[in-house]
Amino acid sequence: MNIIKGCFKTLWLVVFLGLPASTQANCEKSVNVQLCAQQICASYRRQRPMPVIFQACMKGCEAAHRQKSSANCNSACSRLPTPRPTTTNACTQGCYIMRDRFQTCLSGQSQIKADGVVEGTKSPKPEIPDDDLSTKRRLAVEKEAAEAAQAKALEEAEKQSTKQDALEAEKRQIEEEKRAIEAAAAAAAKAAVENQAAEEKKNENDTAERAAAEAEAIAEAAALAEKSAERSDGAQ
């Protein structure tokens, strides 16, 4: 019996020592970098300003993919362009989620290996050490913080979008008022020119009528003078 127990113990140690390499390989295959754009950061693709927020999330996610489960998200997201903290929140969100994917994968692969140490024999399920419980609690807290950060980032992006739309609407209104003022000024100038032309035409007509009246009066006076002269000659 002692010999059998010793064999089981030896097999457990061999599998356990060989676990990290195979587990890491499996997780690197299943958790690929394409998940960043396809799933993890997909919700940031249409957020304004585009594509700054999406690129910030991709930076954090790709950094976590390179560093795997040991990713330092605060360091990876320390230098980002404005608007901050929106870009910082998006970056850390992408980093946390990718890092959690690796940690979840490693934990699951480790459990699968531990459940099948000897073919046909299921080993007792090991108790979770306190440090693993602390890690799980920490991950839960980080996940909650990441979700809160994402919600805040979405709210900030919505506010920025609303503010931008309001500014654009105000700009359009100012431009429309400017065009209306310019059109009114052009119409007033045209009316003034037309009024001046009409006044000048009226003055010309008045002048022509006065000249015609004066000419007619002179002609009548000349005719009267001629008749008066004829009468004088007849009387003589």
C-alpha positions as semicolon CSV with decimal commas, in nm:
position;residue;x (nm);y (nm);z (nm)
1;M;0,000;0,000;0,000
2;N;0,282;0,241;0,083
3;I;0,442;0,161;-0,252
4;I;0,116;0,242;-0,435
5;K;0,075;0,569;-0,243
6;G;0,434;0,657;-0,326
7;C;0,369;0,595;-0,696
8;F;0,058;0,815;-0,689
9;K;0,252;1,090;-0,515
10;T;0,531;1,067;-0,772
11;L;0,285;1,084;-1,063
12;W;0,115;1,391;-0,907
13;L;0,445;1,574;-0,875
14;V;0,543;1,489;-1,234
15;V;0,214;1,618;-1,378
16;F;0,210;1,922;-1,151
17;L;0,564;2,021;-1,243
18;G;0,486;1,981;-1,611
19;L;0,160;2,182;-1,584
20;P;0,271;2,541;-1,638
21;A;0,422;2,496;-1,985
22;S;0,125;2,307;-2,132
23;T;-0,123;2,533;-1,955
24;Q;0,050;2,847;-2,085
25;A;0,056;2,705;-2,438
26;N;-0,313;2,618;-2,431
27;C;-0,409;2,959;-2,300
28;E;-0,190;3,144;-2,552
29;K;-0,372;2,951;-2,824
30;S;-0,725;3,013;-2,698
31;V;-0,677;3,371;-2,571
32;N;-0,549;3,546;-2,884
33;V;-0,491;3,912;-2,956
34;Q;-0,777;3,924;-3,209
35;L;-1,017;3,921;-2,913
36;C;-0,914;4,280;-2,839
37;A;-1,074;4,426;-3,151
38;Q;-1,348;4,164;-3,193
39;Q;-1,485;4,154;-2,838
40;I;-1,304;4,336;-2,559
41;C;-1,275;4,681;-2,722
42;A;-1,561;4,650;-2,972
43;S;-1,790;4,871;-2,762
44;Y;-1,538;5,159;-2,783
45;R;-1,518;5,160;-3,164
46;R;-1,790;5,423;-3,212
47;Q;-1,715;5,636;-2,906
48;R;-1,604;5,994;-2,958
49;P;-1,352;6,123;-3,016
50;M;-1,299;5,848;-3,272
51;P;-1,075;5,653;-3,293
52;V;-0,886;5,781;-2,986
53;I;-1,098;5,597;-2,725
54;F;-1,091;5,271;-2,924
55;Q;-0,713;5,294;-2,970
56;A;-0,665;5,352;-2,596
57;C;-0,861;5,034;-2,516
58;M;-0,660;4,842;-2,778
59;K;-0,333;4,963;-2,624
60;G;-0,424;4,826;-2,281
61;C;-0,561;4,501;-2,421
62;E;-0,256;4,431;-2,638
63;A;-0,023;4,514;-2,348
64;A;-0,205;4,257;-2,131
65;H;-0,183;4,001;-2,411
66;R;0,194;4,047;-2,428
67;Q;0,242;4,026;-2,050
68;K;-0,027;3,759;-1,997
69;S;-0,159;3,712;-1,643
70;S;0,119;3,926;-1,492
71;A;0,023;4,242;-1,684
72;N;0,070;4,572;-1,501
73;C;-0,228;4,770;-1,630
74;N;-0,148;5,092;-1,443
75;S;0,196;5,105;-1,606
76;A;0,063;5,011;-1,951
77;C;-0,196;5,291;-1,937
78;S;0,019;5,561;-1,775
79;R;0,081;5,768;-2,090
80;L;-0,226;5,833;-2,302
81;P;-0,352;6,126;-2,508
82;T;-0,644;6,347;-2,411
83;P;-0,927;6,339;-2,323
84;R;-0,822;6,197;-1,988
85;P;-0,944;6,015;-1,781
86;T;-1,167;5,879;-2,060
87;T;-0,873;5,730;-2,250
88;T;-0,716;5,599;-1,928
89;N;-1,041;5,427;-1,828
90;A;-1,075;5,266;-2,170
91;C;-0,712;5,148;-2,163
92;T;-0,733;4,993;-1,815
93;Q;-1,066;4,832;-1,904
94;G;-0,910;4,657;-2,205
95;C;-0,604;4,558;-2,001
96;Y;-0,802;4,418;-1,705
97;I;-1,036;4,212;-1,921
98;M;-0,752;4,055;-2,125
99;R;-0,552;3,982;-1,809
100;D;-0,861;3,823;-1,650
101;R;-0,905;3,608;-1,959
102;F;-0,555;3,466;-1,913
103;Q;-0,596;3,417;-1,539
104;T;-0,931;3,244;-1,586
105;C;-0,785;3,021;-1,857
106;L;-0,482;2,927;-1,647
107;S;-0,703;2,848;-1,349
108;G;-0,934;2,631;-1,562
109;Q;-0,649;2,445;-1,730
110;S;-0,485;2,380;-1,394
111;Q;-0,811;2,233;-1,260
112;I;-0,844;2,004;-1,563
113;K;-0,489;1,875;-1,514
114;A;-0,542;1,824;-1,141
115;D;-0,865;1,626;-1,199
116;G;-0,691;1,366;-1,419
117;V;-0,351;1,292;-1,263
118;V;-0,377;0,914;-1,311
119;E;-0,581;0,766;-1,593
120;G;-0,890;0,604;-1,452
121;T;-0,831;0,753;-1,106
122;K;-0,976;1,090;-0,998
123;S;-0,767;1,262;-0,737
124;P;-0,934;1,449;-0,452
125;K;-1,018;1,809;-0,535
126;P;-0,751;2,021;-0,369
127;E;-0,855;2,293;-0,130
128;I;-0,815;2,648;-0,255
129;P;-0,531;2,817;-0,067
130;D;-0,591;3,147;0,102
131;D;-0,373;3,329;-0,148
132;D;-0,591;3,199;-0,434
133;L;-0,899;3,323;-0,251
134;S;-0,731;3,660;-0,213
135;T;-0,654;3,658;-0,584
136;K;-1,015;3,577;-0,668
137;R;-1,139;3,855;-0,443
138;R;-0,889;4,095;-0,595
139;L;-0,997;3,995;-0,945
140;A;-1,361;4,043;-0,849
141;V;-1,283;4,389;-0,713
142;E;-1,079;4,478;-1,021
143;K;-1,355;4,352;-1,248
144;E;-1,612;4,558;-1,062
145;A;-1,384;4,861;-1,082
146;A;-1,330;4,799;-1,453
147;E;-1,705;4,777;-1,512
148;A;-1,757;5,097;-1,316
149;A;-1,479;5,263;-1,515
150;Q;-1,638;5,149;-1,841
151;A;-1,978;5,282;-1,732
152;K;-1,819;5,614;-1,636
153;A;-1,630;5,622;-1,964
154;L;-1,952;5,563;-2,155
155;E;-2,121;5,840;-1,958
156;E;-1,833;6,079;-2,022
157;A;-1,832;5,988;-2,390
158;E;-2,208;6,052;-2,406
159;K;-2,163;6,389;-2,236
160;Q;-1,882;6,480;-2,474
161;S;-2,095;6,372;-2,769
162;T;-2,393;6,575;-2,644
163;K;-2,173;6,878;-2,582
164;Q;-2,017;6,845;-2,926
165;D;-2,359;6,816;-3,089
166;A;-2,477;7,127;-2,901
167;L;-2,170;7,322;-3,013
168;E;-2,222;7,214;-3,371
169;A;-2,591;7,310;-3,356
170;E;-2,500;7,651;-3,213
171;K;-2,238;7,697;-3,484
172;R;-2,493;7,611;-3,753
173;Q;-2,742;7,858;-3,602
174;I;-2,480;8,136;-3,599
175;E;-2,392;8,062;-3,962
176;E;-2,761;8,067;-4,060
177;E;-2,814;8,399;-3,881
178;K;-2,506;8,540;-4,052
179;R;-2,634;8,430;-4,393
180;A;-2,977;8,582;-4,314
181;I;-2,817;8,915;-4,215
182;E;-2,605;8,916;-4,530
183;A;-2,911;8,837;-4,743
184;A;-3,111;9,117;-4,576
185;A;-2,824;9,362;-4,628
186;A;-2,797;9,263;-4,994
187;A;-3,173;9,305;-5,041
188;A;-3,164;9,648;-4,872
189;A;-2,874;9,759;-5,091
190;K;-3,056;9,642;-5,403
191;A;-3,373;9,824;-5,296
192;A;-3,174;10,142;-5,231
193;V;-3,018;10,125;-5,578
194;E;-3,358;10,065;-5,738
195;N;-3,513;10,355;-5,542
196;Q;-3,230;10,587;-5,644
197;A;-3,269;10,486;-6,007
198;A;-3,644;10,543;-5,990
199;E;-3,593;10,886;-5,829
200;E;-3,344;10,984;-6,096
201;K;-3,584;10,867;-6,368
202;K;-3,865;11,069;-6,210
203;N;-3,642;11,376;-6,194
204;E;-3,554;11,333;-6,561
205;N;-3,922;11,303;-6,652
206;D;-4,010;11,612;-6,448
207;T;-3,732;11,810;-6,614
208;A;-3,846;11,701;-6,960
209;E;-4,207;11,797;-6,882
210;R;-4,102;12,140;-6,755
211;A;-3,891;12,198;-7,064
212;A;-4,180;12,097;-7,289
213;A;-4,416;12,328;-7,101
214;E;-4,171;12,618;-7,129
215;A;-4,125;12,554;-7,500
216;E;-4,500;12,542;-7,550
217;A;-4,542;12,871;-7,357
218;I;-4,272;13,037;-7,567
219;A;-4,439;12,914;-7,885
220;E;-4,777;13,051;-7,774
221;A;-4,620;13,385;-7,681
222;A;-4,453;13,403;-8,022
223;A;-4,783;13,327;-8,195
224;L;-4,964;13,600;-8,000
225;A;-4,689;13,848;-8,080
226;E;-4,714;13,761;-8,449
227;K;-5,093;13,810;-8,452
228;S;-5,062;14,141;-8,269
229;A;-4,813;14,264;-8,527
230;E;-5,047;14,164;-8,813
231;R;-5,335;14,361;-8,656
232;S;-5,116;14,667;-8,621
233;D;-5,018;14,651;-8,988
234;G;-5,384;14,622;-9,096
235;A;-5,488;14,922;-8,898
236;Q;-5,236;15,138;-9,071
